[in-house]
Amino acid sequence: MKILVFGKTGQVATELAARANVVTLRREDADFADPEAIIKIVEDTDADVIINAVAYTAVDKAEEEEATATSVNGTTVAQIAIVAAARNIPFLHISTDYVFEGGGTAPWHPDDETGPLSAYGRSKLIGEHGVIAAGGPHVVLRTSWVYSAHGNNFVKTMLRLGADRDALSIVNDQIGGPTEAGDIADALLTIAEKFIAGKGATGIYHFAGGPNCSWADFADEIFTQANLTVDITGIPSSEYPTPAVRPLNSRMDCTSLETDYGIQRPDWRLSLSRVLATLKQD
């Protein structure tokens, strides 16, 4: 099984490389701001499957740099999809809960109407549309609240703050599923294997950790498992304004992924314990 991964140092790309013999491409090798170079890579690859783990993820900065976010998350992704489709190479693309407007309390189904609230969300939705329009074998895997032992993420931020402070105010009205990057990598590799075996199902799927929780709940579990004593005060999003509006409801219905691929929703609390163990070793 030959897998080409766009991305090298990001959370998911790092976990993919740790799990399988994949070809990973860093920014110097594949600059998403240069679509023509990306197209050439896809035209020349002998990979059986292509995974895109590259994204412009600076959610707040994207409000000022929407053109750049759209190029990386949208138009370049569409170009990859077009060439991959022409060559009949399955293309697996990671997307986000930010494509939804975040209202209500019901989990979002893959076929629910989208309505992004931010430049980041809009850019990711353009990428989704490009992948689908290309018409090739593909999976758009929407996920949420990604964390790992690598890079910058909520878990590492909480550990840093919790080591210095005995009290924190954390948003408690945004609800979603924390998702460990290693679990995402495992899901992508399972999907890739299905496609290579001729049993891959094309479409949009959701994959997020369970059970659903708030950011405050997530922080509380981080501190509990890390043996840090921190008093958490839950606050509404209105008391922690950010340039980009976050969806309040990021609950994801992951049923179709289990039905089509046998991939169950992971317990993020167990995944968190593995991440914390890795960080402790480091």
PAZAPA-4460 file (N, C-alpha, C; in steps of 0.05 Angstrom, whole numbers, plus 32768, in hexadecimal, padded with zeros to 4 digits):
% residues 282
    n_x    n_y    n_z   ca_x   ca_y   ca_z    c_x    c_y    c_z   seq   type   mol
   8011   7FE8   8000   8000   8000   8000   8012   8019   8000     1      M     A
   8010   8029   7FEB   801F   8042   7FE9   800C   8059   7FEE     2      K     A
   8013   8069   8003   8002   8080   800A   8013   8099   8009     3      I     A
   800A   80AD   7FFA   8016   80C7   7FF9   8007   80DA   800C     4      L     A
   8016   80E6   801F   8009   80F7   8033   8013   8114   802E     5      V     A
   8001   8126   8028   8008   8142   8028   8008   814B   8045     6      F     A
   8020   8154   804E   8024   815B   806A   803A   814A   8076     7      G     A
   8048   8155   8089   805E   8146   8096   8060   814B   80B4     8      K     A
   805E   8165   80BC   8062   816C   80D8   8048   8171   80E7     9      T     A
   8032   8171   80DA   8018   8175   80E7   8011   815E   80F9    10      G     A
   7FFC   8161   8108   7FF4   814D   811C   7FED   8132   810F    11      Q     A
   7FDC   8133   80FB   7FD3   811A   80EE   7FE9   810E   80DD    12      V     A
   7FF7   811F   80CD   800C   8115   80BD   8022   8107   80CD    13      A     A
   8028   8112   80E4   803C   8106   80F6   8033   80EB   80FF    14      T     A
   8019   80E8   8106   800E   80CF   810F   800C   80BA   80F9    15      E     A
   8006   80C4   80E1   8006   80B1   80C9   8022   80A6   80C5    16      L     A
   8036   80B7   80C6   8051   80AD   80C1   805B   809A   80D7    17      A     A
   8050   809D   80EF   8057   808B   8105   804A   8070   8103    18      A     A
   8035   806E   80F2   8025   8055   80F1   8029   8045   80D7    19      R     A
   8032   8052   80C2   8033   8045   80A8   804A   804F   8098    20      A     A
   8052   803F   8084   8068   8047   8072   805C   8059   805D    21      N     A
   8059   8073   8063   804C   8086   8051   8061   809A   8048    22      V     A
   805C   80A6   8031   806D   80BC   8027   8061   80D6   8030    23      V     A
   806E   80E5   8041   8064   80FE   804B   8073   8115   803E    24      T     A
   8064   812A   8038   806F   8141   802A   806D   815A   803B    25      L     A
   8083   8166   8042   8083   817F   8051   807E   8197   803F    26      R     A
   807B   81AE   804B   8075   81C6   803B   808A   81CC   8026    27      R     A
   80A3   81C7   802C   80B8   81CB   8018   80B6   81B9   8000    28      E     A
   80AA   81A2   8004   80A6   818F   7FEE   808C   8194   7FDF    29      D     A
   8078   819E   7FED   805D   81A1   7FE1   8050   81BA   7FEE    30      A     A
   8054   81D0   7FE1   8049   81EA   7FEB   802D   81EE   7FE0    31      D     A
   801A   81EE   7FF2   7FFE   81F0   7FE9   7FF7   820C   7FDF    32      F     A
   800A   821E   7FE2   8007   8239   7FD6   8010   8239   7FB9    33      A     A
   801A   8222   7FAF   8023   821E   7F94   8014   8206   7F87    34      D     A
   7FFB   820A   7F7F   7FEB   81F4   7F75   7FF8   81E5   7F5E    35      P     A
   8006   81F2   7F4C   8012   81E5   7F36   8026   81CF   7F3F    36      E     A
   8035   81D6   7F53   8049   81C3   7F5E   803A   81AB   7F6A    37      A     A
   8024   81B0   7F78   8015   819A   7F84   8009   8188   7F6E    38      I     A
   7FFF   8194   7F59   7FF4   8184   7F43   8008   8171   7F37    39      I     A
   8021   817C   7F34   8036   816B   7F28   803C   8153   7F3A    40      K     A
   803C   8157   7F54   8041   8141   7F67   802C   812C   7F64    41      I     A
   8013   8134   7F62   7FFD   8120   7F5F   7FFE   8112   7F44    42      V     A
   8005   8121   7F2F   8008   8115   7F15   801E   8100   7F14    43      E     A
   8033   8104   7F24   804A   80F2   7F22   804A   80DB   7F37    44      D     A
   8039   80DD   7F4B   803A   80C9   7F61   8031   80AD   7F58    45      T     A
   803D   8099   7F65   8035   807E   7F60   8026   8073   7F78    46      D     A
   801C   8085   7F89   800D   807E   7FA1   7FF2   8071   7F9A    47      A     A
   7FE9   805F   7FAC   7FCF   8052   7FA9   7FB9   8064   7FB5    48      D     A
   7FC1   8074   7FC9   7FAE   8086   7FD7   7FBC   80A0   7FDD    49      V     A
   7FAE   80B6   7FDC   7FB9   80D0   7FE4   7FA9   80D9   7FFC    50      I     A
   7FB7   80E2   8011   7FAB   80EE   8029   7FB4   810B   802B    51      I     A
   7FA1   811D   802F   7FA8   8138   8034   7FA6   813F   8051    52      N     A
   7FBD   8143   805E   7FBE   814B   807A   7FC8   8168   807D    53      A     A
   7FC8   8177   8067   7FD0   8193   8068   7FB8   81A5   806B    54      V     A
   7FBA   81B9   807B   7FA5   81CC   807E   7FAF   81E6   808A    55      A     A
   7FA3   81FC   8082   7FA7   8216   8090   7F94   8215   80A8    56      Y     A
   7F9F   8212   80C0   7F8F   820E   80D8   7F8F   8225   80EB    57      T     A
   7F9B   823C   80E4   7F9B   8253   80F6   7F80   8261   80F3    58      A     A
   7F6D   8256   8103   7F51   825E   80FF   7F4D   827C   8102    59      V     A
   7F58   8289   8115   7F54   82A5   8119   7F63   82B6   8104    60      D     A
   7F7C   82AD   80FE   7F8C   82BC   80EA   7F7F   82BA   80CE    61      K     A
   7F70   82A5   80C9   7F62   82A2   80AF   7F4E   82B8   80AA    62      A     A
   7F44   82C5   80BF   7F32   82DB   80BB   7F3F   82F2   80AD    63      E     A
   7F59   82F5   80B0   7F69   8309   80A2   7F76   82FF   8089    64      E     A
   7F79   82E4   8087   7F87   82D8   8071   7F75   82C4   8063    65      E     A
   7F5D   82CC   805D   7F4A   82B8   8051   7F53   82AF   8036    66      E     A
   7F60   82C0   8026   7F69   82B8   800C   7F7E   82A1   800E    67      A     A
   7F90   82A4   8021   7FA4   828F   8025   7F98   8276   802F    68      T     A
   7F86   8278   8043   7F78   8261   804E   7F68   8252   8038    69      A     A
   7F5B   8262   8027   7F4C   8256   8011   7F5D   8248   7FFD    70      T     A
   7F75   8253   7FF7   7F88   8246   7FE5   7F91   822B   7FF0    71      S     A
   7F99   822B   8009   7FA3   8213   8015   7F8D   81FE   801A    72      V     A
   7F77   8207   8026   7F62   81F4   802E   7F4E   81EF   8019    73      N     A
   7F4D   8200   8004   7F38   81FD   7FF0   7F41   81F7   7FD4    74      G     A
   7F4D   820B   7FC7   7F52   8209   7FAA   7F68   81F4   7FA4    75      T     A
   7F7D   81F4   7FB5   7F92   81E0   7FB0   7F88   81C4   7FB5    76      T     A
   7F78   81C0   7FCA   7F6C   81A6   7FCF   7F5B   819D   7FB7    77      V     A
   7F4C   81B0   7FAB   7F3C   81A9   7F94   7F4D   81A0   7F7D    78      A     A
   7F64   81AD   7F79   7F76   81A5   7F63   7F82   8189   7F67    79      Q     A
   7F89   8183   7F80   7F92   8168   7F86   7F7C   8153   7F7F    80      I     A
   7F64   815A   7F87   7F4D   8148   7F83   7F48   8143   7F65    81      A     A
   7F4B   8158   7F55   7F46   8155   7F38   7F5A   8142   7F2C    82      I     A
   7F74   8146   7F32   7F89   8134   7F27   7F86   8118   7F31    83      V     A
   7F81   8115   7F4B   7F7D   80FB   7F57   7F66   80EC   7F4A    84      A     A
   7F50   80FB   7F46   7F39   80EF   7F39   7F3F   80E5   7F1D    85      A     A
   7F4E   80F6   7F0E   7F55   80EE   7EF2   7F66   80D5   7EF2    86      A     A
   7F75   80D1   7F07   7F86   80B9   7F09   7F79   80A3   7F19    87      R     A
   7F61   80A7   7F22   7F52   8094   7F32   7F60   808C   7F4C    88      N     A
   7F6E   809F   7F58   7F7C   809B   7F71   7F69   80A4   7F88    89      I     A
   7F62   8093   7F9B   7F52   809C   7FB1   7F5F   80B3   7FC0    90      P     A
   7F4F   80C7   7FC7   7F59   80DF   7FD4   7F4A   80E2   7FEF    91      F     A
   7F59   80E1   8005   7F4E   80E4   801F   7F55   8100   802A    92      L     A
   7F41   810F   8031   7F45   812B   8038   7F39   8131   8054    93      H     A
   7F49   813D   8065   7F3F   8144   8081   7F31   815F   8080    94      I     A
   7F19   815F   808B   7F0A   8178   808D   7F02   817D   80AA    95      S     A
   7EEE   818D   80AF   7EEA   8198   80CA   7ECC   819D   80D1    96      T     A
   7EC6   819D   80EA   7EAC   81A4   80F4   7EA5   81C1   80EF    97      D     A
   7EB9   81D2   80E8   7EB5   81EE   80E4   7EA5   81F4   80CA    98      Y     A
   7EA0   81E0   80BA   7E8F   81E5   80A3   7E72   81E8   80AA    99      V     A
   7E6B   81E2   80C3   7E4F   81E5   80CD   7E4C   81FF   80DC   100      F     A
   7E33   8209   80DE   7E2E   8222   80EC   7E2C   821E   810A   101      E     A
   7E2A   8206   8113   7E2C   8201   8130   7E14   8206   8141   102      G     A
   7DFC   8206   8135   7DE4   820B   8144   7DD8   81F1   814F   103      G     A
   7DC6   81F3   8161   7DB8   81DC   816C   7DC9   81CB   817E   104      G     A
   7DBF   81B3   8183   7DCD   81A0   8194   7DD0   8184   8187   105      T     A
   7DC3   8180   8171   7DC4   8166   8164   7DDE   8162   8156   106      A     A
   7DE9   8149   8156   7E02   8144   8147   7DFE   8149   8129   107      P     A
   7E13   8154   811D   7E13   8159   8100   7E17   8140   80F0   108      W     A
   7E05   813B   80DD   7E08   8125   80CA   7E19   812E   80B2   109      H     A
   7E27   811C   80A5   7E37   8123   808E   7E28   8132   8078   110      P     A
   7E0E   812C   8075   7DFF   8138   805F   7DEE   8151   8069   111      D     A
   7DF3   815A   8081   7DE5   8172   808B   7DEF   818A   807C   112      D     A
   7DDD   819E   807B   7DE5   81B7   806D   7DFB   81C5   807C   113      E     A
   7E0F   81CF   806D   7E26   81DD   8079   7E20   81FB   807B   114      T     A
   7E30   8209   808B   7E2D   8226   808D   7E43   8231   809F   115      G     A
   7E5C   8231   8095   7E73   8239   80A5   7E71   8256   80AF   116      P     A
   7E7B   825A   80C7   7E79   8274   80D4   7E93   8284   80D1   117      L     A
   7EA8   8277   80C7   7EC3   8284   80C7   7ED0   8280   80AC   118      S     A
   7EE5   8290   80A7   7EF5   828D   808F   7F01   8272   808D   119      A     A
   7F0B   8267   80A3   7F16   824C   80A4   7F01   8238   809B   120      Y     A
   7EE9   823A   80A6   7ED4   8227   809F   7ECD   8229   8081   121      G     A
   7ECC   8242   8077   7EC5   8246   805B   7EDB   8239   8049   122      R     A
   7EF4   823D   8051   7F0A   8233   8040   7F09   8214   8040   123      S     A
   7F03   8208   8056   7F02   81EB   8057   7EEA   81E0   8047   124      K     A
   7ED4   81EF   8047   7EBD   81E6   8038   7EC2   81E7   801A   125      L     A
   7ED2   81FB   8011   7ED9   81FD   7FF5   7EEA   81E4   7FED   126      I     A
   7EFB   81DC   7FFF   7F0B   81C4   7FFA   7EF9   81AB   7FF8   127      G     A
   7EE6   81A9   8009   7ED3   8192   8008   7EC5   8192   7FED   128      E     A
   7EBA   81A9   7FE5   7EAC   81AB   7FCC   7EBD   81A3   7FB4   129      H     A
   7ED7   81AB   7FB6   7EE9   81A4   7FA0   7EEE   8186   7F9E   130      G     A
   7EF1   8179   7FB5   7EF6   815C   7FB6   7EDE   814D   7FAA   131      V     A
   7EC6   8156   7FB2   7EAE   8148   7FA9   7EAA   814D   7F8B   132      I     A
   7EAE   8166   7F82   7EAA   816D   7F66   7EBD   815E   7F53   133      A     A
   7ED5   8157   7F5D   7EE8   814A   7F4C   7EDE   812E   7F43   134      A     A
   7ECD   8122   7F53   7EBF   810A   7F4B   7ECF   80F0   7F4D   135      G     A
   7EE6   80F1   7F5A   7EF6   80D9   7F5D   7EEF   80CA   7F77   136      G     A
   7EFC   80B3   7F7C   7EF8   80A5   7F95   7F04   80B6   7FAC   137      P     A
   7EF4   80BC   7FC1   7EFD   80CD   7FD6   7EEF   80C9   7FF0   138      H     A
   7EFB   80D3   8005   7EEE   80D6   801F   7EF6   80F1   802A   139      V     A
   7EE2   8100   8031   7EE6   8119   8040   7EE0   8112   805D   140      V     A
   7EF4   8113   806E   7EF1   810B   808A   7EF0   8124   809B   141      L     A
   7ED9   812B   80A4   7ED6   8142   80B6   7EDC   8139   80D3   142      R     A
   7EEC   8149   80E0   7EF3   8142   80FC   7EF3   815C   810C   143      T     A
   7EF9   815A   8126   7EF7   8171   8138   7F0A   8170   814F   144      S     A
   7F12   8188   8158   7F21   818B   8171   7F39   8178   8173   145      W     A
   7F4A   817A   815F   7F61   8167   815C   7F77   816E   8170   146      V     A
   7F81   8159   817C   7F97   815C   818F   7FAA   8144   818D   147      Y     A
   7FC2   8147   8197   7FD6   8132   8196   7FEE   813A   81A8   148      S     A
   8002   812A   81A7   801B   8131   81B6   802D   8144   81A5   149      A     A
   8024   814A   818D   8034   815A   817B   8028   8175   8175   150      H     A
   8039   8188   816E   802E   81A2   8165   8020   81B1   817B   151      G     A
   8010   81C5   8172   8001   81D5   8185   7FE4   81CC   8185   152      N     A
   7FD9   81C8   819D   7FBD   81C0   81A0   7FB4   81C6   81BC   153      N     A
   7F9A   81C1   81C1   7F8E   81C8   81DA   7F9A   81B9   81F2   154      F     A
   7FA0   819F   81EE   7FAB   8190   8204   7FC5   819B   820D   155      V     A
   7FD7   81A2   81FB   7FF1   81AC   8202   7FEF   81C8   820E   156      K     A
   7FDC   81D8   8204   7FD7   81F2   8210   7FCE   81F0   822D   157      T     A
   7FBB   81DE   8232   7FB0   81DA   824D   7FC6   81D0   8260   158      M     A
   7FD7   81BE   8257   7FED   81B5   8268   8000   81CB   826F   159      L     A
   8005   81DD   825C   8017   81F3   8261   800B   8207   8274   160      R     A
   7FF1   820D   8270   7FE4   8220   8282   7FDF   8214   829D   161      L     A
   7FD8   81FB   829E   7FD2   81ED   82B7   7FEB   81EA   82C9   162      G     A
   8002   81EB   82BD   801B   81E9   82CD   8021   8203   82DB   163      A     A
   8016   8219   82D1   801C   8233   82DC   8005   8240   82EB   164      D     A
   7FED   8237   82E7   7FD5   8244   82F3   7FC4   8230   8302   165      R     A
   7FB7   823A   8317   7FA5   8228   8326   7F88   822D   8320   166      D     A
   7F82   823F   830D   7F66   8244   8305   7F66   824F   82E8   167      A     A
   7F52   8245   82D8   7F4F   824D   82BD   7F31   8250   82B6   168      L     A
   7F2B   8263   82A4   7F10   8266   829A   7F10   825A   827D   169      S     A
   7EFE   8247   8278   7EFE   8239   825F   7EE2   8237   8254   170      I     A
   7EDF   823A   823A   7EC5   823A   822D   7EB7   821F   8232   171      V     A
   7E9D   8222   8239   7E8D   820A   823E   7E74   8207   822E   172      N     A
   7E70   8219   821A   7E58   8217   8209   7E5E   820E   81ED   173      D     A
   7E76   8207   81E7   7E7D   81FA   81CE   7E80   81DC   81D3   174      Q     A
   7E70   81CC   81C5   7E6F   81B0   81CB   7E78   81A0   81B2   175      I     A
   7E8B   818D   81B6   7E95   817D   81A0   7EA3   8164   81A9   176      G     A
   7EB2   8158   8197   7EC0   8140   819D   7EDE   8143   8199   177      G     A
   7EEE   8144   81AE   7F0B   8144   81AB   7F14   812C   819C   178      P     A
   7F27   8130   8189   7F2F   811A   8178   7F4E   8119   8176   179      T     A
   7F59   8102   817F   7F76   80FF   817F   7F80   80F9   8163   180      E     A
   7F96   8106   815C   7FA1   8104   8141   7FA8   80E7   8139   181      A     A
   7FB1   80D8   814C   7FB7   80BC   8147   7F9E   80AC   8140   182      G     A
   7F88   80B2   814C   7F6F   80A5   8145   7F66   80AD   8129   183      D     A
   7F6B   80C6   8121   7F65   80CE   8106   7F76   80BF   80F2   184      I     A
   7F90   80BD   80F9   7FA2   80AE   80E7   7F9A   8091   80E4   185      A     A
   7F92   8085   80FA   7F88   8069   80F8   7F70   8067   80E6   186      D     A
   7F5D   807A   80E9   7F45   807A   80D8   7F4C   807D   80BA   187      A     A
   7F5E   808F   80B4   7F66   8094   8099   7F74   807B   808D   188      L     A
   7F84   806E   809C   7F92   8056   8092   7F7E   8040   808D   189      L     A
   7F6A   803D   809E   7F55   8029   809A   7F46   802F   8080   190      T     A
   7F3F   8048   807C   7F31   8050   8064   7F42   804B   804B   191      I     A
   7F5C   8052   804D   7F6E   804D   8037   7F70   802F   8030   192      A     A
   7F72   801E   8044   7F73   8001   803F   7F5A   7FF7   8031   193      E     A
   7F43   8002   8039   7F2A   7FFB   802C   7F2A   8002   800E   194      K     A
   7F33   801A   8008   7F34   8022   7FEC   7F47   8010   7FDC   195      F     A
   7F5E   800B   7FE7   7F72   7FFA   7FD9   7F67   7FDE   7FD4   196      I     A
   7F56   7FD5   7FE7   7F49   7FBA   7FE4   7F31   7FBB   7FD1   197      A     A
   7F2B   7FD3   7FC7   7F14   7FD6   7FB5   7EF9   7FD8   7FC3   198      G     A
   7EFA   7FDE   7FDD   7EE2   7FDE   7FED   7EDD   7FFA   7FFA   199      K     A
   7EEA   800E   7FF0   7EE7   8029   7FFB   7ECD   8036   7FF2   200      G     A
   7EC1   8044   8005   7EA8   8052   7FFF   7EAD   8070   7FFE   201      A     A
   7EA5   807C   7FE8   7EAA   8099   7FE5   7E95   80A9   7FF4   202      T     A
   7E9D   80C0   7FFF   7E8A   80D2   800C   7E96   80E2   8022   203      G     A
   7E84   80F1   8030   7E8C   8101   8047   7E86   80F1   8060   204      I     A
   7E99   80F0   8072   7E95   80E2   808C   7E9E   80F4   80A3   205      Y     A
   7E93   80ED   80BA   7E9A   80FB   80D3   7EAA   80E8   80E5   206      H     A
   7EBE   80F4   80F2   7ECE   80E4   8105   7ED6   80F6   811C   207      F     A
   7ECD   80F1   8134   7ED4   8101   814B   7ED3   80F0   8164   208      A     A
   7EE3   80F7   8177   7EE4   80E9   8190   7ECA   80EC   81A0   209      G     A
   7EC5   80D9   81B1   7EAE   80DB   81C3   7EB6   80D5   81E0   210      G     A
   7EA5   80DC   81F3   7E8B   80E9   81F0   7E8F   8107   81EB   211      P     A
   7E79   8113   81E1   7E7A   8130   81DD   7E7E   813F   81F8   212      N     A
   7E8B   8156   81F6   7E91   8165   820E   7E96   8182   8207   213      C     A
   7E99   8193   821B   7EA0   81AF   8216   7EBF   81B1   8219   214      S     A
   7EC9   81C8   8211   7EE6   81CD   8215   7EED   81CC   8232   215      W     A
   7EDB   81D6   8243   7EE0   81D6   8260   7EE1   81B9   826A   216      A     A
   7ECF   81A8   8260   7ED0   818C   8268   7EEA   817E   825E   217      D     A
   7EF2   8185   8246   7F0A   817A   823B   7F22   8182   824D   218      F     A
   7F23   819C   8254   7F39   81A5   8265   7F39   8197   8280   219      A     A
   7F22   8193   828B   7F20   8186   82A5   7F2B   816A   82A4   220      D     A
   7F26   815C   828E   7F30   8141   828C   7F4E   8141   8287   221      E     A
   7F58   8155   8279   7F75   8157   8275   7F83   815B   8290   222      I     A
   7F78   816D   82A0   7F85   8173   82BA   7F83   815B   82CC   223      F     A
   7F6C   814D   82CC   7F69   8136   82DC   7F7D   8120   82D6   224      T     A
   7F80   811A   82BC   7F92   8105   82B4   7FAF   810D   82B8   225      Q     A
   7FB5   8127   82B6   7FD0   8131   82BA   7FD7   8137   82D7   226      A     A
   7FC4   8132   82E9   7FC8   8137   8305   7FCF   8154   830B   227      N     A
   7FC1   8166   82FD   7FC4   8183   8302   7FAB   818D   8310   228      L     A
   7FAE   819D   8324   7F97   81A8   8333   7F92   81C4   8328   229      T     A
   7F7D   81C7   8318   7F75   81E0   830C   7F57   81E5   830F   230      V     A
   7F50   81FB   831A   7F33   8202   831D   7F29   820E   8303   231      D     A
   7F16   8200   82F7   7F0B   8209   82DD   7EF1   8217   82E0   232      I     A
   7EEF   822F   82D5   7ED6   823E   82D4   7ECB   823D   82B7   233      T     A
   7EB4   8232   82B3   7EA9   8231   8299   7E9D   824C   8291   234      G     A
   7EA3   8255   8278   7E99   826F   826F   7E8D   826B   8253   235      I     A
   7E7A   827D   824B   7E6F   827C   8230   7E83   8287   821C   236      P     A
   7E7F   8280   8203   7E91   828A   81EE   7E91   82A8   81EC   237      S     A
   7E7B   82B4   81F4   7E79   82D2   81F3   7E8D   82DF   8205   238      S     A
   7E97   82D1   821A   7EAB   82DC   822C   7EC7   82D6   8223   239      E     A
   7ECA   82C8   820D   7EE5   82C2   8202   7EE4   82C7   81E4   240      Y     A
   7EE0   82E1   81DC   7EDD   82E7   81BF   7EF7   82E1   81B0   241      P     A
   7EF3   82D7   8197   7F09   82D2   8185   7F02   82DD   816A   242      T     A
   7F17   82E3   8159   7F11   82EE   813E   7EFE   82DC   812E   243      P     A
   7F02   82C2   8130   7EF2   82AF   8121   7EDC   82A3   8134   244      A     A
   7EC4   82A2   812A   7EAE   8297   813A   7EB0   8278   8139   245      V     A
   7EAF   826C   8151   7EB0   824F   8153   7E93   8244   8154   246      R     A
   7E8E   822D   8148   7E74   8221   814A   7E6F   8217   8167   247      P     A
   7E57   821C   8171   7E51   8213   818C   7E4B   81F5   818D   248      L     A
   7E3F   81EB   8178   7E38   81CF   8176   7E4B   81C2   8161   249      N     A
   7E5E   81B2   816B   7E70   81A3   815A   7E6C   8185   815D   250      S     A
   7E54   817E   8167   7E4F   8161   8169   7E4D   8155   814D   251      R     A
   7E5A   813D   814A   7E5B   8130   8130   7E4F   8114   8131   252      M     A
   7E3D   810F   811E   7E32   80F4   811C   7E45   80E3   810B   253      D     A
   7E51   80CF   8117   7E66   80BF   810A   7E5B   80A3   8102   254      C     A
   7E41   80A0   8101   7E35   8086   80FB   7E3D   807B   80E0   255      T     A
   7E3D   808B   80CC   7E42   8081   80B1   7E5E   8076   80AE   256      S     A
   7E71   8082   80BC   7E8D   8078   80BB   7E8F   805C   80C6   257      L     A
   7E81   8058   80DC   7E81   803D   80E8   7E72   8029   80D6   258      E     A
   7E5C   8032   80C9   7E4D   8020   80B8   7E5D   8018   809F   259      T     A
   7E6A   802C   8093   7E78   8026   8079   7E95   801C   807D   260      D     A
   7EA2   8024   8093   7EBE   801D   8096   7EC4   800E   80B0   261      Y     A
   7EB0   800A   80C1   7EB5   7FFC   80DA   7EC6   800C   80EE   262      G     A
   7EC7   8026   80EA   7ED8   8037   80FC   7EC6   8043   8112   263      I     A
   7ECB   803B   812A   7EBB   8044   8140   7EC6   805F   814C   264      Q     A
   7EB4   806D   8158   7EBC   8086   8164   7ECE   8081   817D   265      R     A
   7EE6   808C   817D   7EF8   8086   8194   7EF1   8096   81AD   266      P     A
   7EF8   808B   81C4   7EF4   8099   81DD   7F0C   80AB   81E1   267      D     A
   7F07   80C5   81DF   7F1D   80D9   81E0   7F2C   80D8   81FB   268      W     A
   7F1F   80CF   8210   7F2C   80CE   822A   7F42   80B9   822A   269      R     A
   7F3D   80A3   821D   7F52   808E   821B   7F69   8098   8209   270      L     A
   7F62   80A5   81F3   7F76   80B0   81E1   7F86   80C5   81EF   271      S     A
   7F79   80D5   81FF   7F87   80EA   820F   7F9C   80DE   8221   272      L     A
   7F96   80C8   822D   7FA9   80BB   8240   7FC2   80B2   8231   273      S     A
   7FBF   80A9   8218   7FD6   80A2   8208   7FE7   80BA   8200   274      R     A
   7FDA   80D0   81FA   7FE8   80E8   81F3   7FF8   80F3   820B   275      V     A
   7FEB   80F2   8222   7FF9   80FC   823A   8010   80EA   8242   276      L     A
   800D   80D0   823D   8024   80BE   8242   803B   80C4   8230   277      A     A
   8035   80CA   8217   804A   80D1   8203   8058   80EA   820B   278      T     A
   8048   80FF   8213   8054   8118   821B   8065   8115   8234   279      L     A
   805D   8103   8246   806D   80FF   825E   8087   80F2   8258   280      K     A
   8088   80E0   8244   80A1   80D3   823C   80B4   80E8   822F   281      Q     A
   80A8   80FB   8220   80B8   810F   8213   80C3   8123   8227   282      D     A
***
